[in-house]
Amino acid sequence: MPDNKVQTIERTLDIIELLATAKEGLGVTEIGRKIGLHKSTVYRLLNALAKRGYIEKDPKNSTYKIGLKFIEISGLFLKKLELKTEALPYMRKLAEIIGQPVHLAILEGTEVIYIEKVELVNSIRMYSQIGKRVPAYCSAIGKILLAGLNPEALREVLENIKFERLTPNTITTKKELLRELESVKEKGWAVDNEEHEPDIRCIAAPIIDYTGKIIAAVSVSGESRIINPESDFEIAGHVVETAASISKRMGYIQADQERGNKGNLRFKYQG
C-alpha cells in the first residue's frame, strides 16, 4: 500500500480516537489544530466517515461526534463474545452425547467462520480450527445461515458465490442450492452430505437471538459411518435441542417453534 494511503488511514484513525474522547464533539478547525491537519483535509475525511455512519454532525453547532456505526460494531463484537460464552456448555454436552466434534460458526459474505469448537479426545481429528473459513454453499452450517437471510441479502450472497466441486456430492449450481435451502427451512436443520470433505457428514441447526434473527449455527460432524443417513433425525434432534438452548440464552422466545413428527424442532426463519 502506498505511503499516502497509509497516512490517510492513520489520519482517519487520529480523528476517530480524538472524537472518542471529546464529550461535546469538535468542529473542523479544532480537529485540524489538535492533530495537525489542514482544514480541507479534515473536512474530506470527516465527510467520508459521516457517509458510513462512523461519525455524526450536529447541525446546530457544526460539531462532530462518534456515530452509531461504532456502537453497532461494538455490539456485534460483544455479542460474539457473549455467544461463545453461552454456547460452550451446551456444545460440550452435545459433543459428549454424539461423541463427535461440535462447531459454532457465523456467516461472513459467502463463507462461514468457525468461532468455537469442542472436540473430544476419542473423536475423529478434523481439519478444522477456530478462525477457519469454509464455503457456505457446501457446509451444513453455511446452509442454515444462508437460509436465514432475507431474500435481498440472499440474492447478493448468491451473486458472489463461486461454485467449485470439492467432492462428488458438492452442490455446484444456484438453482440446486436454492432448492436445498427450501428444504432446510422446512426441516429447521441442514446436512452436509460429504459435500465439503469426502466421508465427512455434518448436521447443523440455527441459533436465534432476542430479535428473532439467526446469528450463528451449531453443528456436529463425523465420519459417514457414524453421522449416517439412518441416524440423521436422531442426531438432528440433539443438535436442534442444543441450538434451541443456546438461542434461549441469547434471549430468543420460543413462541414460533414446533415439534415435527420425528422430534426435530422447526424455527421460524426471518425474511
Secondary structure, 3 states (H helix, E strand, C coil): CCHHHHHHHHHHHHHHHHHHCCCCCECHHHHHHHHCCCHHHHHHHHHHHHHCCCEEEECCCCEEEECHHHHHHHHHHHHHHHHHHHHHHHHHHHHHHHCCCEEEEEEECCEEEEEEEECCCCCCCCCCCCCCEEEHHHCHHHHHHHHCCCHHHHHHHHHHCCCCCCCCCCCCCHHHHHHHHHHHHHHCCEEEECCCCCCEEEEEEEEECCCCCEEEEEEEEEECCCCCHHHHHHHHHHHHHHHHHHHHHCCCCHHHCEECCCCCEECCCCC
